[in-house]
């Protein structure tokens, strides 16, 4: 079986929403507000400045996804591409789908001279994911991650 990688389109909205719902539950046991999630996915699909989704297909069926967002580094005068919303459907796991998605993104980033690196964040307890990321050549950094979310007076849209 050959994995096909392509940019997601508006026609992929339903599967992207479904996969994001599954990611939130599997990784954090969180239930997302489906209306907010659908609007968020739609916003990325409609506005390339927000990012883009790449999907993996097997036999014409979407079995994996990866969203890319952007961070400007003034220190390095270039863009980091952030890998987010990674999901591979259960039956397609351990079949090279994630690796194919990652390598496609890596090639696209390398072809753009303004992109200086790839980054991602992960759940600390997800050791399997961390091992996968290290196996494809990613390395731990000295940076931690902190946040204020939701902002005071706003709902989180997650339970």
MIGUGU-945235 format. One record per atom (N, C-alpha, C): residue in one letter; atom name; x, y, z. Coordinates in steps of 0.02 Angstrom, whole numbers, plus 50000, padded with zeros to 5 digits. Last residue first. Example, Ala and Ser with C-alpha at 12.3 -4.5 7.8 and 13.67 -1.06 7.14 Angstrom:
# residues 2
> s / N / 50642 / 49888 / 50354
> s / CA / 50684 / 49947 / 50357
> s / C / 50645 / 50002 / 50394
> a / N / 50660 / 49716 / 50390
> a / CA / 50615 / 49775 / 50390
> a / C / 50660 / 49835 / 50390
***
This chain:
# residues 159
> x / N / 49313 / 51026 / 51386
> x / CA / 49295 / 50999 / 51451
> x / C / 49335 / 50936 / 51467
> x / N / 49331 / 51180 / 51304
> x / CA / 49356 / 51112 / 51314
> x / C / 49333 / 51089 / 51382
> x / N / 49307 / 51312 / 51298
> x / CA / 49278 / 51271 / 51245
> x / C / 49303 / 51199 / 51248
> x / N / 49346 / 51407 / 51392
> x / CA / 49398 / 51368 / 51360
> x / C / 49372 / 51326 / 51301
> x / N / 49284 / 51575 / 51399
> x / CA / 49274 / 51503 / 51406
> x / C / 49330 / 51467 / 51369
> x / N / 49355 / 51719 / 51483
> x / CA / 49336 / 51682 / 51422
> x / C / 49327 / 51608 / 51438
> x / N / 49403 / 51782 / 51596
> x / CA / 49336 / 51800 / 51571
> x / C / 49314 / 51764 / 51509
> x / N / 49573 / 51774 / 51553
> x / CA / 49522 / 51789 / 51604
> x / C / 49457 / 51812 / 51572
> x / N / 49604 / 51654 / 51424
> x / CA / 49615 / 51721 / 51453
> x / C / 49559 / 51735 / 51503
> x / N / 49611 / 51479 / 51471
> x / CA / 49589 / 51535 / 51430
> x / C / 49607 / 51601 / 51463
> x / N / 49781 / 51510 / 51477
> x / CA / 49725 / 51490 / 51435
> x / C / 49671 / 51459 / 51478
> x / N / 49938 / 51547 / 51471
> x / CA / 49879 / 51572 / 51506
> x / C / 49822 / 51557 / 51459
> x / N / 50079 / 51435 / 51478
> x / CA / 50025 / 51470 / 51446
> x / C / 49977 / 51502 / 51496
> x / N / 50239 / 51365 / 51432
> x / CA / 50192 / 51390 / 51482
> x / C / 50136 / 51427 / 51444
> x / N / 50363 / 51250 / 51401
> x / CA / 50304 / 51283 / 51374
> x / C / 50259 / 51303 / 51432
> x / N / 50542 / 51255 / 51387
> x / CA / 50480 / 51229 / 51414
> x / C / 50422 / 51266 / 51381
> x / N / 50692 / 51221 / 51297
> x / CA / 50633 / 51262 / 51309
> x / C / 50577 / 51223 / 51341
> x / N / 50795 / 51147 / 51256
> x / CA / 50800 / 51172 / 51324
> x / C / 50738 / 51212 / 51344
> x / N / 50733 / 51006 / 51162
> x / CA / 50760 / 51073 / 51168
> x / C / 50765 / 51091 / 51242
> x / N / 50764 / 50849 / 51079
> x / CA / 50737 / 50888 / 51135
> x / C / 50770 / 50956 / 51136
> x / N / 50750 / 50829 / 50901
> x / CA / 50788 / 50827 / 50964
> x / C / 50753 / 50868 / 51017
> x / N / 50709 / 50721 / 50762
> x / CA / 50696 / 50780 / 50804
> x / C / 50734 / 50772 / 50870
> x / N / 50726 / 50605 / 50688
> x / CA / 50780 / 50654 / 50689
> x / C / 50766 / 50717 / 50729
> x / N / 50637 / 50505 / 50700
> x / CA / 50639 / 50538 / 50634
> x / C / 50690 / 50595 / 50632
> x / N / 50653 / 50467 / 50832
> x / CA / 50674 / 50420 / 50780
> x / C / 50676 / 50451 / 50710
> x / N / 50593 / 50571 / 50901
> x / CA / 50666 / 50564 / 50904
> x / C / 50691 / 50519 / 50847
> x / N / 50460 / 50541 / 50873
> x / CA / 50489 / 50604 / 50851
> x / C / 50565 / 50601 / 50851
> x / N / 50446 / 50416 / 50937
> x / CA / 50435 / 50422 / 50865
> x / C / 50468 / 50485 / 50838
> x / N / 50467 / 50453 / 51069
> x / CA / 50513 / 50406 / 51038
> x / C / 50508 / 50410 / 50962
> x / N / 50354 / 50533 / 51088
> x / CA / 50421 / 50562 / 51093
> x / C / 50473 / 50517 / 51060
> x / N / 50252 / 50439 / 51076
> x / CA / 50257 / 50493 / 51027
> x / C / 50328 / 50522 / 51028
> x / N / 50281 / 50363 / 51192
> x / CA / 50281 / 50331 / 51126
> x / C / 50289 / 50384 / 51071
> x / N / 50261 / 50451 / 51296
> x / CA / 50329 / 50429 / 51281
> x / C / 50334 / 50395 / 51213
> x / N / 50171 / 50559 / 51349
> x / CA / 50164 / 50521 / 51287
> x / C / 50234 / 50500 / 51263
> x / N / 50185 / 50644 / 51455
> x / CA / 50177 / 50573 / 51470
> x / C / 50173 / 50529 / 51407
> x / N / 50190 / 50771 / 51397
> x / CA / 50249 / 50744 / 51432
> x / C / 50245 / 50669 / 51443
> x / N / 50127 / 50796 / 51236
> x / CA / 50111 / 50781 / 51306
> x / C / 50172 / 50748 / 51338
> x / N / 50220 / 50912 / 51134
> x / CA / 50188 / 50848 / 51146
> x / C / 50171 / 50842 / 51220
> x / N / 50259 / 51019 / 50995
> x / CA / 50254 / 51006 / 51066
> x / C / 50213 / 50943 / 51076
> x / N / 50381 / 51054 / 50869
> x / CA / 50317 / 51028 / 50891
> x / C / 50318 / 51023 / 50966
> x / N / 50462 / 51129 / 50727
> x / CA / 50452 / 51120 / 50799
> x / C / 50386 / 51086 / 50811
> x / N / 50587 / 51157 / 50606
> x / CA / 50523 / 51127 / 50623
> x / C / 50520 / 51118 / 50698
> x / N / 50669 / 51298 / 50525
> x / CA / 50665 / 51240 / 50567
> x / C / 50593 / 51216 / 50577
> x / N / 50670 / 51401 / 50434
> x / CA / 50734 / 51384 / 50466
> x / C / 50730 / 51322 / 50510
> x / N / 50610 / 51464 / 50285
> x / CA / 50595 / 51418 / 50340
> x / C / 50661 / 51393 / 50368
> x / N / 50654 / 51533 / 50176
> x / CA / 50634 / 51573 / 50235
> x / C / 50617 / 51530 / 50295
> x / N / 50676 / 51442 / 50073
> x / CA / 50734 / 51470 / 50108
> x / C / 50716 / 51513 / 50169
> x / N / 50595 / 51297 / 50052
> x / CA / 50580 / 51367 / 50063
> x / C / 50637 / 51399 / 50103
> x / N / 50631 / 51166 / 50053
> x / CA / 50628 / 51199 / 49988
> x / C / 50614 / 51274 / 49993
> x / N / 50614 / 51128 / 50184
> x / CA / 50682 / 51134 / 50159
> x / C / 50684 / 51170 / 50091
> x / N / 50474 / 51121 / 50189
> x / CA / 50509 / 51171 / 50229
> x / C / 50580 / 51182 / 50201
> x / N / 50452 / 51011 / 50104
> x / CA / 50423 / 51076 / 50088
> x / C / 50460 / 51131 / 50125
> x / N / 50520 / 50910 / 50176
> x / CA / 50542 / 50928 / 50108
> x / C / 50515 / 50997 / 50088
> x / N / 50443 / 50908 / 50294
> x / CA / 50515 / 50922 / 50297
> x / C / 50542 / 50944 / 50229
> x / N / 50321 / 50866 / 50243
> x / CA / 50327 / 50932 / 50272
> x / C / 50400 / 50953 / 50275
> x / N / 50358 / 50736 / 50203
> x / CA / 50330 / 50783 / 50154
> x / C / 50336 / 50855 / 50180
> x / N / 50398 / 50681 / 50326
> x / CA / 50448 / 50690 / 50273
> x / C / 50423 / 50738 / 50219
> x / N / 50273 / 50679 / 50394
> x / CA / 50329 / 50718 / 50418
> x / C / 50379 / 50732 / 50363
> x / N / 50197 / 50588 / 50316
> x / CA / 50175 / 50657 / 50327
> x / C / 50233 / 50702 / 50347
> x / N / 50279 / 50474 / 50330
> x / CA / 50266 / 50502 / 50263
> x / C / 50243 / 50575 / 50269
> x / N / 50271 / 50453 / 50468
> x / CA / 50336 / 50466 / 50437
> x / C / 50327 / 50498 / 50368
> x / N / 50135 / 50423 / 50482
> x / CA / 50163 / 50483 / 50513
> x / C / 50229 / 50502 / 50479
> x / N / 50131 / 50303 / 50405
> x / CA / 50091 / 50361 / 50386
> x / C / 50120 / 50425 / 50417
> x / N / 50192 / 50183 / 50436
> x / CA / 50231 / 50233 / 50401
> x / C / 50194 / 50296 / 50382
> x / N / 50115 / 50101 / 50512
> x / CA / 50122 / 50084 / 50442
> x / C / 50159 / 50136 / 50402
> x / N / 50075 / 50129 / 50639
> x / CA / 50134 / 50086 / 50632
> x / C / 50143 / 50062 / 50560
> x / N / 49902 / 50150 / 50596
> x / CA / 49961 / 50162 / 50638
> x / C / 50014 / 50108 / 50629
> x / N / 49786 / 50125 / 50531
> x / CA / 49843 / 50144 / 50490
> x / C / 49907 / 50155 / 50531
> x / N / 49686 / 50098 / 50625
> x / CA / 49707 / 50044 / 50580
> x / C / 49770 / 50060 / 50539
> x / N / 49682 / 50231 / 50694
> x / CA / 49705 / 50169 / 50726
> x / C / 49727 / 50115 / 50676
> x / N / 49744 / 50371 / 50600
> x / CA / 49689 / 50327 / 50621
> x / C / 49718 / 50261 / 50646
> x / N / 49846 / 50494 / 50664
> x / CA / 49843 / 50438 / 50617
> x / C / 49790 / 50391 / 50643
> x / N / 49878 / 50666 / 50687
> x / CA / 49835 / 50608 / 50701
> x / C / 49842 / 50557 / 50645
> x / N / 49928 / 50819 / 50751
> x / CA / 49950 / 50757 / 50718
> x / C / 49903 / 50701 / 50737
> x / N / 49918 / 50957 / 50786
> x / CA / 49859 / 50917 / 50768
> x / C / 49877 / 50854 / 50727
> x / N / 50071 / 51026 / 50719
> x / CA / 50017 / 51021 / 50768
> x / C / 49963 / 50973 / 50742
> x / N / 50226 / 51094 / 50699
> x / CA / 50185 / 51035 / 50682
> x / C / 50134 / 51028 / 50738
> x / N / 50275 / 51251 / 50648
> x / CA / 50253 / 51211 / 50705
> x / C / 50208 / 51155 / 50681
> x / N / 50412 / 51315 / 50569
> x / CA / 50348 / 51284 / 50557
> x / C / 50333 / 51239 / 50618
> x / N / 50492 / 51467 / 50591
> x / CA / 50486 / 51398 / 50615
> x / C / 50417 / 51375 / 50594
> x / N / 50570 / 51581 / 50480
> x / CA / 50508 / 51549 / 50505
> x / C / 50522 / 51480 / 50533
> x / N / 50697 / 51704 / 50522
> x / CA / 50665 / 51653 / 50481
> x / C / 50605 / 51624 / 50517
> x / N / 50797 / 51766 / 50603
> x / CA / 50773 / 51796 / 50541
> x / C / 50743 / 51743 / 50494
> x / N / 50834 / 51731 / 50728
> x / CA / 50862 / 51691 / 50673
> x / C / 50840 / 51716 / 50604
> x / N / 50771 / 51820 / 50811
> x / CA / 50840 / 51801 / 50825
> x / C / 50873 / 51767 / 50766
> x / N / 50641 / 51821 / 50765
> x / CA / 50682 / 51879 / 50752
> x / C / 50756 / 51863 / 50764
> x / N / 50549 / 51701 / 50696
> x / CA / 50604 / 51708 / 50742
> x / C / 50645 / 51769 / 50723
> x / N / 50376 / 51671 / 50683
> x / CA / 50433 / 51709 / 50659
> x / C / 50486 / 51713 / 50713
> x / N / 50288 / 51524 / 50658
> x / CA / 50316 / 51569 / 50709
> x / C / 50376 / 51604 / 50680
> x / N / 50141 / 51443 / 50596
> x / CA / 50203 / 51478 / 50585
> x / C / 50223 / 51522 / 50644
> x / N / 50077 / 51274 / 50578
> x / CA / 50069 / 51345 / 50591
> x / C / 50138 / 51377 / 50591
> x / N / 50010 / 51131 / 50505
> x / CA / 50070 / 51172 / 50512
> x / C / 50048 / 51244 / 50526
> x / N / 49941 / 50974 / 50549
> x / CA / 49931 / 51045 / 50536
> x / C / 49997 / 51082 / 50548
> x / N / 49912 / 50819 / 50481
> x / CA / 49961 / 50859 / 50516
> x / C / 49947 / 50931 / 50498
> x / N / 49834 / 50656 / 50474
> x / CA / 49835 / 50728 / 50463
> x / C / 49892 / 50759 / 50503
> x / N / 49770 / 50504 / 50398
> x / CA / 49814 / 50542 / 50441
> x / C / 49813 / 50616 / 50424
> x / N / 49686 / 50447 / 50310
> x / CA / 49703 / 50407 / 50369
> x / C / 49749 / 50444 / 50417
> x / N / 49567 / 50463 / 50188
> x / CA / 49612 / 50500 / 50231
> x / C / 49622 / 50461 / 50295
> x / N / 49566 / 50349 / 50052
> x / CA / 49536 / 50368 / 50117
> x / C / 49588 / 50406 / 50158
> x / N / 49630 / 50304 / 49937
> x / CA / 49580 / 50357 / 49931
> x / C / 49548 / 50379 / 49995
> x / N / 49724 / 50211 / 49987
> x / CA / 49668 / 50188 / 49946
> x / C / 49612 / 50240 / 49943
> x / N / 49765 / 50325 / 50106
> x / CA / 49777 / 50256 / 50085
> x / C / 49715 / 50234 / 50048
> x / N / 49831 / 50488 / 50130
> x / CA / 49778 / 50444 / 50106
> x / C / 49805 / 50374 / 50090
> x / N / 49861 / 50620 / 50239
> x / CA / 49886 / 50559 / 50209
> x / C / 49827 / 50516 / 50190
> x / N / 49865 / 50800 / 50230
> x / CA / 49833 / 50737 / 50246
> x / C / 49868 / 50680 / 50210
> x / N / 49900 / 50953 / 50305
> x / CA / 49922 / 50903 / 50257
> x / C / 49889 / 50838 / 50278
> x / N / 49839 / 51117 / 50329
> x / CA / 49837 / 51046 / 50346
> x / C / 49865 / 51006 / 50288
> x / N / 49914 / 51274 / 50375
> x / CA / 49885 / 51227 / 50327
> x / C / 49885 / 51157 / 50355
> x / N / 49896 / 51445 / 50432
> x / CA / 49929 / 51380 / 50429
> x / C / 49899 / 51338 / 50373
> x / N / 49856 / 51575 / 50422
> x / CA / 49847 / 51541 / 50487
> x / C / 49886 / 51475 / 50489
> x / N / 49873 / 51608 / 50291
> x / CA / 49915 / 51642 / 50340
> x / C / 49910 / 51611 / 50409
> x / N / 49773 / 51540 / 50221
> x / CA / 49840 / 51511 / 50224
> x / C / 49887 / 51546 / 50272
> x / N / 49614 / 51520 / 50262
> x / CA / 49665 / 51573 / 50268
> x / C / 49734 / 51544 / 50275
> x / N / 49529 / 51411 / 50257
> x / CA / 49511 / 51470 / 50218
> x / C / 49567 / 51523 / 50216
> x / N / 49582 / 51316 / 50343
> x / CA / 49572 / 51298 / 50273
> x / C / 49560 / 51360 / 50229
> x / N / 49574 / 51388 / 50463
> x / CA / 49640 / 51370 / 50435
> x / C / 49633 / 51353 / 50361
> x / N / 49435 / 51399 / 50477
> x / CA / 49476 / 51459 / 50475
> x / C / 49545 / 51445 / 50445
> x / N / 49394 / 51265 / 50487
> x / CA / 49374 / 51304 / 50429
> x / C / 49418 / 51367 / 50421
> x / N / 49446 / 51238 / 50615
> x / CA / 49471 / 51202 / 50557
> x / C / 49456 / 51241 / 50493
> x / N / 49365 / 51327 / 50690
> x / CA / 49438 / 51332 / 50691
> x / C / 49470 / 51298 / 50631
> x / N / 49237 / 51278 / 50667
> x / CA / 49254 / 51347 / 50646
> x / C / 49329 / 51356 / 50643
> x / N / 49251 / 51153 / 50727
> x / CA / 49236 / 51157 / 50656
> x / C / 49253 / 51227 / 50629
> x / N / 49275 / 51195 / 50862
> x / CA / 49325 / 51157 / 50825
> x / C / 49313 / 51163 / 50749
> x / N / 49152 / 51255 / 50892
> x / CA / 49213 / 51294 / 50895
> x / C / 49268 / 51260 / 50854
> x / N / 49068 / 51144 / 50878
> x / CA / 49057 / 51203 / 50837
> x / C / 49119 / 51247 / 50835
> x / N / 49118 / 51052 / 50974
> x / CA / 49121 / 51036 / 50902
> x / C / 49110 / 51096 / 50858
> x / N / 49225 / 51073 / 51101
> x / CA / 49162 / 51101 / 51077
> x / C / 49163 / 51093 / 51001
> x / N / 49309 / 50923 / 51149
> x / CA / 49309 / 50988 / 51119
> x / C / 49238 / 51009 / 51100
> x / N / 49356 / 50840 / 51290
> x / CA / 49303 / 50844 / 51240
> x / C / 49300 / 50915 / 51214
> x / N / 49505 / 50758 / 51335
> x / CA / 49466 / 50819 / 51332
> x / C / 49414 / 50813 / 51276
> x / N / 49612 / 50671 / 51357
> x / CA / 49546 / 50655 / 51383
> x / C / 49502 / 50718 / 51388
> x / N / 49728 / 50694 / 51289
> x / CA / 49716 / 50734 / 51349
> x / C / 49650 / 50719 / 51384
> x / N / 49740 / 50601 / 51184
> x / CA / 49800 / 50628 / 51215
> x / C / 49787 / 50663 / 51281
> x / N / 49609 / 50559 / 51147
> x / CA / 49663 / 50510 / 51157
> x / C / 49722 / 50538 / 51196
> x / N / 49538 / 50682 / 51137
> x / CA / 49518 / 50630 / 51184
> x / C / 49575 / 50583 / 51199
> x / N / 49609 / 50753 / 51040
> x / CA / 49597 / 50783 / 51106
> x / C / 49579 / 50730 / 51157
> x / N / 49602 / 50662 / 50931
> x / CA / 49667 / 50682 / 50960
> x / C / 49656 / 50706 / 51032
> x / N / 49463 / 50660 / 50903
> x / CA / 49497 / 50600 / 50927
> x / C / 49564 / 50616 / 50960
> x / N / 49447 / 50790 / 50856
> x / CA / 49408 / 50767 / 50913
> x / C / 49441 / 50706 / 50945
> x / N / 49530 / 50784 / 50744
> x / CA / 49548 / 50828 / 50800
> x / C / 49510 / 50810 / 50863
> x / N / 49456 / 50693 / 50665
> x / CA / 49523 / 50674 / 50689
> x / C / 49544 / 50719 / 50748
> x / N / 49340 / 50771 / 50641
> x / CA / 49336 / 50706 / 50674
> x / C / 49403 / 50686 / 50704
> x / N / 49396 / 50880 / 50572
> x / CA / 49359 / 50891 / 50635
> x / C / 49356 / 50825 / 50674
> x / N / 49445 / 50810 / 50461
> x / CA / 49491 / 50848 / 50504
> x / C / 49459 / 50862 / 50572
> x / N / 49328 / 50760 / 50405
> x / CA / 49377 / 50713 / 50432
> x / C / 49427 / 50748 / 50477
> x / N / 49264 / 50882 / 50369
> x / CA / 49232 / 50834 / 50415
> x / C / 49283 / 50786 / 50445
> x / N / 49356 / 50947 / 50278
> x / CA / 49337 / 50975 / 50342
> x / C / 49310 / 50924 / 50391
> x / N / 49394 / 50913 / 50151
> x / CA / 49419 / 50871 / 50206
> x / C / 49396 / 50894 / 50274
> x / N / 49351 / 51010 / 50065
> x / CA / 49316 / 50946 / 50063
> x / C / 49337 / 50899 / 50119
> x / N / 49444 / 51110 / 50080
> x / CA / 49380 / 51118 / 50115
> x / C / 49341 / 51053 / 50115
> x / N / 49596 / 51012 / 50087
> x / CA / 49551 / 51061 / 50056
> x / C / 49488 / 51065 / 50098
> x / N / 49767 / 50975 / 50124
> x / CA / 49695 / 50968 / 50138
> x / C / 49658 / 51025 / 50103
> x / N / 49894 / 50922 / 50016
> x / CA / 49866 / 50975 / 50057
> x / C / 49791 / 50963 / 50065
> x / N / 49946 / 50748 / 50027
> x / CA / 49922 / 50807 / 49991
> x / C / 49900 / 50860 / 50041
> x / N / 50016 / 50590 / 49999
> x / CA / 50015 / 50649 / 50042
> x / C / 49992 / 50708 / 49999
> x / N / 49980 / 50420 / 49999
> x / CA / 49980 / 50481 / 49960
> x / C / 49973 / 50540 / 50008
> x / N / 50059 / 50267 / 50023
> x / CA / 50028 / 50325 / 50056
> x / C / 50035 / 50385 / 50009
> x / N / 50026 / 50109 / 49957
> x / CA / 50063 / 50171 / 49951
> x / C / 50024 / 50228 / 49982
> x / N / 50041 / 49940 / 50000
> x / CA / 50000 / 50000 / 50000
> x / C / 50043 / 50062 / 50000
***
